[in-house]
Amino acid sequence: MRGRGLIAAVFVTLGLAAALGQARNGSTATVVSTNAAMPGPARGPRTGDQAGASRLDRNDECVTCHADVASEWSHSLHRGAYEDPMFQAALERERHPSFCRACHAPEADPLHEPTPRESAAGVACVSCHLTGRDPAVLAGPHADGDDSQVPHALRRSAEFASPDACAGCHEFWFPSLGRAGHALKMQRTISEHARSDFANESCQNCHMLSAPSGPGATHLDHGFAVVGQPSMLRAAVAIVATRPEPGRVVLELSPRVVGHAFPTGDLFRRLSVELHSDEISPSWSAQQLLARHFGSRRVGEGQVIRIEHLDNRVGVGDGPTTVEFTLPPELHEATVTWELVHERALEASSGATGIWGRTPFASGLL
């Protein structure tokens, strides 16, 4: 997502830390805004009260006052955006590390390695709630809320409750944008969302569900539900598995409760469609991968650029994604098992692929 996956809009119903606005600008007013700056990648070194240490001090205040939200965030992919081992392995091979750091460590200067404190913060509270140079805390609309008790300046924005809040780090171009006319988006989750059956729903409606925060009170969950949750993955895909002939298995996969192509975001993410049987020895298995598939092309006598030659993910195109397998003759009368697995895979420089995570979420017999 930019940041490969990783920024959905962060909401705190009552804002952030108690001292945040009051101590620094003396104002606790709520402003309803239509032009607030939305979250996005770091643009360069921060100075003055926007310096990394100052912003992380403010983040500590958020954590102190909003313990329930902070606990959710502390286990989220946002919080681990920079320290994630797979991201670190990819970053070691990256020719443009500042490009990646801008979203994965937005509280740091992307031109330099983050400090341990900046690395540990990942995408922090302040990364989404303190944008631009506005000292007011950015939050979404809250029709039933009473902002009179909020002890710091607060800016409420309907845009912050929309996909625009996520777009800065979840839709972006490869660094080769504009070179030789070959522009290609590295992530395009927001564009996929706009074309989906859920275009009128916000990202937050799925990825920030309501959570209890005390007697009669709720807040939006800041764990940012996403990969690693089999129930959410199962809900995303409608599966029709058939065996029209003894030697042929067909799976038709269609988007169900999902507002983008599946999987989306990180180029690390792919859907493994697998077939296997233990009824012969040795056991038999087959696999097909649904993902964005890339190659390389040299432009003239110069730069080698990435070219997308296939996108066979679920939800791309008008109809279902069809996956077919041909069985060996010895399995024509045998039972076979099909399975869908969400994978995080990183291709090594040698061409080999390392699997960093597998989440099986659907299976059946034919």
Sine and cosine of phi, psi and omega as CSV:
sin_phi,cos_phi,sin_psi,cos_psi,sin_omega,cos_omega
0.00,0.00,0.00,0.00,0.00,0.00
0.00,0.00,0.40,-0.92,-0.23,-0.97
0.99,0.13,0.15,0.99,0.13,-0.99
0.78,0.62,0.94,0.35,0.03,-1.00
1.00,-0.10,0.15,0.99,-0.14,-0.99
-0.71,-0.71,0.11,0.99,0.14,-0.99
-0.92,-0.38,0.93,-0.37,0.35,-0.94
-0.97,-0.22,0.32,-0.95,-0.13,-0.99
-0.92,0.39,0.61,-0.79,-0.06,-1.00
-0.97,-0.23,0.82,-0.57,-0.01,-1.00
-0.89,-0.45,0.61,-0.79,0.21,-0.98
-0.72,-0.70,0.89,-0.45,-0.15,-0.99
-0.84,0.55,-0.64,0.77,-0.02,-1.00
-0.98,-0.20,0.23,0.97,0.01,-1.00
1.00,-0.04,-0.56,-0.83,-0.06,-1.00
-0.87,-0.50,-0.75,-0.66,-0.21,-0.98
-0.97,0.26,0.50,-0.86,-0.11,-0.99
-0.86,0.50,-0.61,0.79,-0.07,-1.00
-1.00,0.02,-0.09,1.00,-0.23,-0.97
-0.84,0.55,-0.85,0.52,-0.02,-1.00
-1.00,0.05,-0.63,0.77,-0.11,-0.99
-0.88,0.47,-0.69,0.72,-0.06,-1.00
-0.96,0.27,-0.45,0.90,-0.14,-0.99
-0.98,-0.18,-0.47,0.88,0.03,-1.00
-0.71,-0.70,0.06,1.00,0.10,-0.99
0.95,0.32,0.05,1.00,-0.07,-1.00
-0.93,-0.37,0.65,-0.76,0.11,-0.99
-0.85,-0.53,0.36,0.93,-0.05,-1.00
-0.96,0.30,0.51,-0.86,0.13,-0.99
-0.99,-0.16,0.78,-0.63,0.03,-1.00
-0.92,-0.40,0.76,-0.65,0.12,-0.99
-1.00,-0.07,0.86,-0.52,-0.18,-0.98
-0.83,-0.55,0.53,-0.85,0.11,-0.99
-0.90,-0.43,0.01,1.00,-0.06,-1.00
-0.71,-0.70,0.53,0.85,0.02,-1.00
-0.94,0.35,0.55,-0.83,0.09,-1.00
-0.92,0.39,0.72,-0.69,0.00,-1.00
-1.00,-0.02,0.36,-0.93,0.03,-1.00
-0.87,0.50,0.43,-0.90,0.02,-1.00
-0.08,-1.00,-0.05,-1.00,-0.04,-1.00
-0.92,0.39,0.42,-0.91,0.10,-0.99
-0.89,0.45,0.66,-0.75,-0.05,-1.00
-0.99,-0.16,-0.15,0.99,-0.05,-1.00
0.38,-0.93,-0.13,-0.99,-0.01,-1.00
-0.90,0.44,0.62,-0.78,0.03,-1.00
-1.00,-0.09,0.53,-0.85,-0.01,-1.00
-0.77,-0.63,0.25,-0.97,0.05,-1.00
0.85,0.53,-0.69,-0.72,-0.02,-1.00
-0.96,0.27,-0.04,1.00,0.10,-1.00
-1.00,-0.09,0.00,1.00,0.01,-1.00
-0.88,0.48,0.48,-0.88,-0.09,-1.00
-0.81,0.58,-0.72,0.69,-0.04,-1.00
-0.89,0.46,-0.65,0.76,0.01,-1.00
-0.90,0.44,-0.69,0.72,0.01,-1.00
-0.92,0.40,-0.60,0.80,0.02,-1.00
-0.95,0.30,-0.47,0.88,0.16,-0.99
-0.88,0.48,-0.68,0.74,0.05,-1.00
-0.90,0.44,-0.63,0.78,0.02,-1.00
-0.88,0.47,-0.60,0.80,0.05,-1.00
-0.88,0.47,-0.57,0.82,0.04,-1.00
-0.92,0.39,-0.63,0.77,0.06,-1.00
-0.84,0.54,-0.75,0.67,-0.06,-1.00
-0.89,0.45,-0.61,0.79,-0.01,-1.00
-0.91,0.43,-0.68,0.73,-0.10,-0.99
-1.00,0.05,-0.40,0.92,-0.08,-1.00
-0.85,-0.53,0.92,0.39,-0.14,-0.99
-0.89,0.46,-0.62,0.78,-0.04,-1.00
-0.92,0.39,-0.71,0.70,0.03,-1.00
-0.90,0.43,-0.67,0.74,-0.02,-1.00
-0.89,0.45,-0.59,0.81,0.03,-1.00
-0.90,0.44,-0.67,0.75,0.05,-1.00
-0.90,0.44,-0.74,0.67,0.00,-1.00
-0.87,0.49,-0.60,0.80,-0.09,-1.00
-0.90,0.44,-0.36,0.93,0.01,-1.00
-0.96,-0.28,0.18,0.98,-0.11,-0.99
-1.00,0.00,0.25,-0.97,0.11,-0.99
-0.92,0.39,-0.45,0.89,0.08,-1.00
-0.89,0.46,-0.78,0.63,-0.02,-1.00
-0.87,0.50,-0.61,0.79,-0.03,-1.00
-1.00,-0.08,0.29,0.96,-0.14,-0.99
-0.84,0.54,-0.63,0.78,-0.06,-1.00
-1.00,-0.04,-0.57,0.82,-0.09,-1.00
-1.00,0.07,-0.10,1.00,0.03,-1.00
-0.80,0.60,0.82,-0.57,-0.08,-1.00
-0.85,0.52,-0.61,0.79,-0.01,-1.00
-0.93,0.37,-0.65,0.76,0.07,-1.00
-0.88,0.48,-0.67,0.75,0.00,-1.00
-0.89,0.46,-0.63,0.78,0.03,-1.00
-0.90,0.44,-0.64,0.77,0.03,-1.00
-0.94,0.34,-0.61,0.79,-0.04,-1.00
-0.90,0.43,-0.56,0.83,0.00,-1.00
-0.87,0.49,-0.45,0.89,-0.03,-1.00
-0.99,-0.15,-0.01,1.00,-0.14,-0.99
-0.99,0.15,0.75,-0.66,0.04,-1.00
-0.98,0.21,-0.32,0.95,-0.03,-1.00
-0.82,-0.57,0.92,0.40,-0.08,-1.00
-0.88,0.48,-0.51,0.86,0.00,-1.00
-0.90,0.44,-0.53,0.85,0.03,-1.00
-0.88,0.48,-0.66,0.75,-0.02,-1.00
-0.97,0.23,-0.66,0.75,-0.05,-1.00
-0.89,0.45,-0.47,0.88,-0.07,-1.00
-0.85,0.52,-0.54,0.84,0.04,-1.00
-0.98,-0.19,-0.53,0.85,-0.07,-1.00
-0.99,0.12,-0.34,0.94,0.07,-1.00
-0.64,-0.76,0.90,0.43,-0.14,-0.99
-0.93,0.36,-0.20,0.98,0.05,-1.00
-1.00,0.01,0.03,1.00,0.01,-1.00
-0.94,-0.33,0.21,-0.98,0.16,-0.99
-0.98,0.22,0.91,-0.42,-0.09,-1.00
-0.90,0.45,-0.28,0.96,0.00,-1.00
-0.98,0.21,-0.16,0.99,-0.05,-1.00
-0.73,-0.69,0.39,-0.92,0.06,-1.00
-0.87,0.49,0.74,-0.67,0.01,-1.00
-0.89,0.45,0.46,-0.89,0.15,-0.99
-0.94,0.34,0.29,-0.96,0.05,-1.00
-0.82,0.58,-0.61,0.79,-0.01,-1.00
-0.93,0.37,-0.66,0.75,0.02,-1.00
-0.93,0.37,-0.62,0.78,0.04,-1.00
-0.89,0.46,-0.70,0.72,-0.06,-1.00
-0.92,0.39,-0.47,0.88,-0.02,-1.00
-0.96,0.28,-0.48,0.88,-0.04,-1.00
0.83,0.56,-0.74,-0.68,0.14,-0.99
-1.00,0.03,0.97,-0.26,-0.19,-0.98
-1.00,-0.07,0.05,-1.00,0.08,-1.00
-0.82,0.58,-0.74,0.67,-0.07,-1.00
-0.94,0.35,-0.36,0.93,0.01,-1.00
-0.88,0.48,-0.54,0.84,-0.01,-1.00
-0.96,-0.27,-0.50,0.87,-0.12,-0.99
-0.99,-0.11,-0.22,0.98,0.09,-1.00
-0.84,-0.55,0.99,-0.12,-0.11,-0.99
-0.91,-0.41,0.39,-0.92,-0.05,-1.00
0.86,0.52,-0.64,-0.77,0.05,-1.00
-0.91,-0.40,0.27,0.96,-0.02,-1.00
-0.98,0.21,0.84,-0.55,0.02,-1.00
-0.96,0.26,-0.23,0.97,0.00,-1.00
-0.96,0.28,0.54,-0.84,0.02,-1.00
-0.98,0.21,0.79,-0.61,0.00,-1.00
-1.00,0.09,0.75,-0.66,0.00,-1.00
-0.55,-0.83,0.24,-0.97,0.03,-1.00
-1.00,0.08,0.11,-0.99,0.04,-1.00
-0.89,0.45,0.48,-0.88,0.00,-1.00
-0.54,-0.84,1.00,0.05,-0.18,-0.98
-0.86,0.51,-0.59,0.81,-0.08,-1.00
-0.99,-0.12,0.05,1.00,-0.08,-1.00
-0.99,0.10,0.45,-0.89,0.09,-1.00
-0.94,-0.35,0.96,-0.26,-0.06,-1.00
-0.99,0.12,0.01,1.00,-0.08,-1.00
-0.91,0.42,-0.38,0.92,-0.03,-1.00
-0.99,-0.12,0.01,1.00,0.02,-1.00
-0.95,0.33,0.85,-0.53,-0.14,-0.99
-1.00,0.04,0.33,0.94,0.04,-1.00
-0.49,-0.87,0.27,-0.96,0.02,-1.00
-0.88,0.48,0.64,-0.77,-0.10,-1.00
-0.68,-0.74,0.74,-0.68,0.07,-1.00
-0.88,-0.47,0.91,-0.42,0.01,-1.00
-0.99,-0.11,0.72,-0.69,-0.08,-1.00
-0.66,-0.76,0.81,-0.58,0.07,-1.00
-0.89,0.45,-0.51,0.86,0.00,-1.00
-0.89,0.46,-0.52,0.86,-0.01,-1.00
-0.94,0.35,-0.30,0.95,0.06,-1.00
-0.99,-0.13,0.24,0.97,-0.05,-1.00
-0.88,-0.48,0.12,-0.99,0.07,-1.00
-0.85,0.52,-0.34,0.94,0.02,-1.00
-0.86,0.51,-0.48,0.87,0.00,-1.00
-0.93,0.36,-0.38,0.92,-0.06,-1.00
-0.98,-0.18,-0.33,0.95,-0.21,-0.98
-0.89,0.46,-0.56,0.83,-0.10,-1.00
-0.84,0.55,-0.55,0.84,-0.02,-1.00
-0.89,-0.46,0.06,1.00,-0.03,-1.00
-0.85,-0.53,0.16,0.99,0.15,-0.99
-0.47,-0.88,0.89,-0.46,-0.07,-1.00
-0.26,-0.97,0.26,-0.97,-0.08,-1.00
-1.00,-0.03,0.40,-0.92,0.25,-0.97
-0.86,0.52,0.45,-0.89,0.00,-1.00
-0.85,0.52,-0.28,0.96,-0.02,-1.00
-0.99,0.13,0.25,0.97,0.00,-1.00
-0.74,0.67,0.80,-0.60,0.12,-0.99
0.99,0.11,-0.22,0.98,-0.02,-1.00
-0.97,0.24,0.84,-0.54,0.03,-1.00
0.84,0.54,0.36,0.93,0.05,-1.00
0.97,0.25,0.22,0.97,-0.04,-1.00
-0.96,-0.29,0.98,0.22,0.02,-1.00
-1.00,0.00,0.74,-0.67,-0.04,-1.00
-0.59,-0.81,0.74,-0.67,0.00,-1.00
-0.98,0.17,0.75,-0.66,0.07,-1.00
-0.96,0.27,-0.64,0.77,0.11,-0.99
-0.73,-0.69,0.62,-0.79,-0.03,-1.00
-0.63,-0.78,0.63,0.78,-0.04,-1.00
-0.87,0.50,-0.63,0.78,-0.05,-1.00
-0.94,0.35,-0.64,0.76,0.07,-1.00
-0.90,0.43,-0.65,0.76,0.05,-1.00
-0.88,0.48,-0.67,0.74,0.01,-1.00
-0.87,0.49,-0.68,0.74,-0.03,-1.00
-0.89,0.45,-0.42,0.91,0.00,-1.00
-1.00,-0.10,-0.05,1.00,-0.11,-0.99
-1.00,0.04,0.17,-0.99,0.07,-1.00
-0.94,0.35,-0.19,0.98,-0.02,-1.00
-0.94,-0.34,0.46,0.89,-0.05,-1.00
-0.87,0.48,-0.44,0.90,0.00,-1.00
-1.00,0.04,-0.02,1.00,0.07,-1.00
-0.99,-0.15,0.50,-0.87,0.05,-1.00
-1.00,0.09,0.34,-0.94,0.10,-0.99
-0.84,0.54,-0.62,0.78,-0.09,-1.00
-0.90,0.43,-0.44,0.90,-0.02,-1.00
-0.88,0.47,-0.48,0.88,0.04,-1.00
-0.98,-0.19,-0.60,0.80,-0.17,-0.99
-0.99,-0.17,-0.06,1.00,0.06,-1.00
-0.66,-0.75,0.97,0.25,-0.04,-1.00
-0.96,0.28,0.33,-0.94,0.00,-1.00
-0.92,0.38,0.67,-0.75,0.00,-1.00
-0.71,-0.70,0.54,-0.84,0.01,-1.00
-0.94,0.35,0.59,-0.81,0.03,-1.00
-0.68,-0.73,0.48,0.88,0.00,-1.00
0.72,-0.69,0.08,-1.00,-0.02,-1.00
-0.83,0.56,0.91,-0.41,0.06,-1.00
0.95,0.31,0.15,0.99,-0.06,-1.00
-0.86,-0.51,0.49,-0.87,0.06,-1.00
-0.69,-0.72,0.28,-0.96,0.13,-0.99
-0.58,-0.82,0.16,-0.99,0.06,-1.00
-1.00,0.07,0.79,-0.62,-0.09,-1.00
-0.90,0.44,0.79,-0.61,-0.04,-1.00
-0.99,-0.15,0.34,0.94,0.15,-0.99
-0.99,0.16,-0.24,0.97,0.04,-1.00
0.80,0.61,0.95,0.31,-0.04,-1.00
-0.80,0.60,0.79,-0.61,-0.03,-1.00
-0.36,-0.93,-0.72,-0.70,-0.09,-1.00
-0.89,0.45,0.38,-0.92,-0.01,-1.00
1.00,-0.03,-0.02,1.00,0.02,-1.00
-0.91,-0.42,0.99,-0.15,-0.08,-1.00
-0.82,0.57,-0.60,0.80,-0.03,-1.00
-0.90,0.43,-0.62,0.78,0.03,-1.00
-0.94,0.35,-0.63,0.78,0.04,-1.00
-0.91,0.42,-0.67,0.75,0.01,-1.00
-0.87,0.49,-0.64,0.77,-0.03,-1.00
-0.93,0.38,-0.34,0.94,-0.11,-0.99
-0.97,0.24,-0.40,0.92,-0.19,-0.98
-0.78,-0.63,0.75,-0.66,0.19,-0.98
-1.00,-0.04,0.77,-0.63,-0.14,-0.99
-0.86,-0.50,0.80,-0.60,0.15,-0.99
-0.87,-0.50,0.93,-0.36,-0.03,-1.00
-0.94,-0.35,0.81,-0.58,-0.03,-1.00
-0.70,-0.71,0.29,-0.96,0.08,-1.00
-0.77,-0.64,0.98,0.20,-0.12,-0.99
-0.90,0.44,-0.40,0.92,0.05,-1.00
-0.65,-0.76,0.39,-0.92,-0.02,-1.00
-0.82,0.57,-0.51,0.86,-0.06,-1.00
-0.97,-0.25,0.29,0.96,-0.06,-1.00
-0.64,-0.77,0.72,-0.69,0.07,-1.00
-0.86,-0.52,0.72,-0.69,-0.02,-1.00
-0.80,-0.60,0.78,-0.63,0.12,-0.99
-0.89,-0.45,0.80,-0.60,0.10,-1.00
-0.94,-0.33,0.85,-0.53,-0.09,-1.00
-0.90,-0.45,0.82,-0.58,-0.01,-1.00
-0.79,-0.61,0.51,-0.86,0.05,-1.00
-0.92,0.40,0.65,-0.76,0.02,-1.00
-0.88,-0.48,-0.99,-0.11,0.02,-1.00
-0.99,-0.11,0.98,0.22,-0.01,-1.00
-0.40,-0.92,0.72,-0.69,-0.09,-1.00
-0.98,-0.21,0.46,0.89,0.00,-1.00
-0.24,-0.97,0.08,-1.00,0.11,-0.99
-0.88,0.48,0.40,-0.92,-0.05,-1.00
-0.77,-0.64,0.84,-0.54,-0.08,1.00
-0.98,0.19,0.26,-0.97,-0.01,-1.00
-0.82,-0.57,0.05,-1.00,0.13,-0.99
0.98,0.17,-0.83,-0.56,-0.05,-1.00
-0.70,0.72,0.68,-0.73,0.15,-0.99
-0.94,0.34,-0.20,0.98,0.05,-1.00
-0.95,0.32,-0.34,0.94,-0.18,-0.98
-1.00,-0.02,0.68,-0.73,0.03,-1.00
-0.47,-0.88,0.33,-0.94,0.04,-1.00
-0.95,-0.31,0.86,-0.51,0.03,-1.00
-0.99,-0.13,0.87,-0.49,0.06,-1.00
-0.98,-0.20,0.88,-0.47,-0.19,-0.98
-0.83,-0.56,0.52,-0.85,0.06,-1.00
-0.73,-0.69,0.70,-0.71,0.02,-1.00
-0.43,-0.90,0.34,-0.94,0.01,-1.00
-0.48,-0.88,0.65,-0.76,0.07,-1.00
-0.97,-0.24,0.19,0.98,-0.09,-1.00
-0.99,0.12,-0.06,1.00,0.14,-0.99
-0.79,-0.61,0.32,-0.95,0.00,-1.00
-0.84,-0.55,0.79,-0.61,-0.06,1.00
-0.94,0.35,0.28,-0.96,0.00,-1.00
-0.87,0.49,0.40,-0.92,-0.08,-1.00
-0.89,-0.46,0.59,-0.80,0.07,-1.00
-0.49,-0.87,0.39,-0.92,0.07,-1.00
-0.56,-0.83,0.40,-0.92,-0.08,-1.00
-0.57,-0.82,0.62,-0.79,0.21,-0.98
-0.76,-0.65,0.59,-0.81,-0.11,-0.99
-0.93,-0.37,0.76,-0.65,0.07,-1.00
-0.96,-0.29,0.89,-0.46,-0.10,-0.99
-0.18,-0.98,-0.04,-1.00,0.23,-0.97
-1.00,0.03,0.80,-0.60,-0.08,-1.00
-0.94,-0.35,0.76,-0.65,-0.12,-0.99
-0.86,-0.51,0.40,-0.92,0.18,-0.98
-0.72,-0.70,-0.11,-0.99,0.00,-1.00
-0.83,-0.55,0.51,-0.86,0.04,-1.00
-0.60,-0.80,0.70,-0.71,0.08,-1.00
-1.00,0.05,0.76,-0.65,0.01,-1.00
-1.00,-0.04,0.93,-0.36,-0.03,-1.00
0.87,0.49,-0.80,-0.60,0.03,-1.00
-0.96,-0.28,0.23,0.97,-0.13,-0.99
-0.89,-0.45,-0.88,-0.48,-0.23,-0.97
-0.91,0.42,0.59,-0.80,0.16,-0.99
-1.00,-0.09,0.82,-0.57,-0.06,-1.00
-0.88,-0.48,0.34,-0.94,0.07,-1.00
-0.99,0.17,0.68,-0.74,0.06,-1.00
-0.80,-0.59,0.77,-0.64,0.08,-1.00
-1.00,0.06,0.87,-0.49,-0.02,-1.00
-0.96,-0.29,-0.16,0.99,0.04,-1.00
-0.31,-0.95,0.67,-0.74,0.17,-0.99
-0.75,-0.66,0.98,-0.20,-0.05,-1.00
-0.93,-0.37,0.45,0.89,0.04,-1.00
-0.94,0.35,0.32,-0.95,0.06,-1.00
-0.92,0.38,0.73,-0.69,0.02,-1.00
1.00,-0.06,-0.02,1.00,0.08,-1.00
-1.00,-0.08,0.83,-0.56,-0.08,-1.00
1.00,-0.09,-0.04,-1.00,-0.14,-0.99
-1.00,0.01,-0.49,0.87,-0.08,-1.00
-0.94,-0.35,-0.12,-0.99,0.05,-1.00
-0.93,0.38,0.38,-0.92,0.13,-0.99
-1.00,0.07,0.86,-0.52,-0.07,-1.00
-0.97,-0.25,0.78,-0.62,0.02,-1.00
-0.86,-0.51,0.83,-0.56,-0.03,-1.00
-0.87,-0.49,0.62,-0.79,0.07,-1.00
-0.82,-0.58,0.62,-0.78,0.14,-0.99
-0.96,-0.27,0.81,-0.58,-0.05,-1.00
-1.00,0.01,0.51,-0.86,0.12,-0.99
-0.93,0.38,0.45,-0.89,-0.07,-1.00
-0.80,0.60,-0.59,0.81,-0.05,-1.00
-0.93,0.36,-0.15,0.99,0.03,-1.00
-0.95,-0.32,0.11,0.99,-0.06,-1.00
-0.88,0.48,-0.50,0.87,-0.01,-1.00
-0.95,-0.31,0.13,0.99,-0.07,-1.00
-0.98,-0.18,0.35,-0.94,0.09,-1.00
-0.99,0.15,0.69,-0.72,0.05,-1.00
-0.85,-0.53,0.45,-0.90,0.02,-1.00
-0.94,-0.33,0.77,-0.64,0.14,-0.99
-0.97,-0.25,0.47,-0.88,-0.04,-1.00
-0.47,-0.88,0.61,-0.79,0.12,-0.99
-0.94,-0.33,0.74,-0.67,-0.06,-1.00
-0.73,-0.69,0.80,-0.60,0.13,-0.99
-1.00,0.09,0.82,-0.57,-0.06,-1.00
-0.87,-0.49,0.50,-0.86,0.24,-0.97
-0.93,-0.37,0.91,-0.41,-0.14,-0.99
-0.76,-0.65,0.65,-0.76,-0.01,-1.00
-0.81,-0.59,0.85,-0.52,0.02,-1.00
-0.98,0.19,0.80,-0.60,0.00,-1.00
-0.99,0.15,0.25,-0.97,-0.01,-1.00
-0.88,0.47,-0.41,0.91,0.02,-1.00
-0.97,0.25,-0.17,0.99,-0.06,-1.00
0.99,-0.15,-0.27,0.96,0.06,-1.00
-0.95,0.30,0.42,-0.91,-0.01,-1.00
-0.91,-0.42,0.80,-0.60,0.07,-1.00
-0.99,-0.13,0.73,-0.69,0.01,-1.00
-0.99,-0.11,0.88,-0.48,-0.05,-1.00
-0.98,-0.19,-0.16,0.99,0.01,-1.00
-0.12,-0.99,0.67,-0.74,0.05,-1.00
-0.73,-0.68,0.79,-0.61,0.05,-1.00
-0.82,-0.57,1.00,-0.10,0.09,-1.00
-0.92,0.39,0.65,-0.76,-0.04,-1.00
-0.64,-0.77,-0.11,0.99,0.06,-1.00
-0.38,-0.93,0.59,-0.81,0.02,-1.00
-0.35,-0.94,0.24,-0.97,0.03,-1.00
-0.18,-0.98,0.12,-0.99,-0.01,-1.00
-0.91,-0.41,0.56,-0.83,0.08,-1.00
-0.68,-0.73,0.00,0.00,0.00,0.00
